[in-house]
Amino acid sequence: MIKILLIDDDEDMLAMTGRWLEKAGYEVIKASSGSAALDLLGKDVPALILLDYAMPVMNGPSVLQAIRSNDAYKNIPVLYRTGMDDTDLEGDELVNGVVPKSEGKPYLLKAISKVLG
C-alpha cells in the first residue's frame, strides 16, 4: 500500500483529506504540525508528502527546506496544499506541485497519481 504523509494544522482539513486518501486506497500518516511531521519522517518514510503551506510556528516552506536538506528524505515528492494563490508561494522550485485546497477530491487524486506515476 502506498504511504502518504499528510501535514495540515487544520484538524478538519486533515480529517477530510485523510478520509479521501484512505478511500482511494492509500495508507495515510497524519501530522498537525511541521515539527510533528519531521519526527514522523524519522520513523516512517512515505512515498509522497502533502504539505500545508500556511501553518503557525513552522510553515510549509520551512518544513520543505528541512525535508530537502536531509539525504534520507530529499527525494520524496512533495505537493503543497494551500488556500493561497500559487504564484506567491516560496520554495516552489523545491516542490513537485501545488494542489489548491479549493479543489476537490478528484483534482487531488489526479495530482497524486501524476506525481507518483
Protein Blocks (a to p, Z undefined) as FASTA:
>chain_A
ZZdddddfblklmmmmmmmmmmnopacdddfbfklmmmmmmmoccfbdcddfbdghiafk
lmmmmmmmpmklmmpccddddfbdfklpghklmpgbdcdfkbcfklmmmmmmmmnZZ
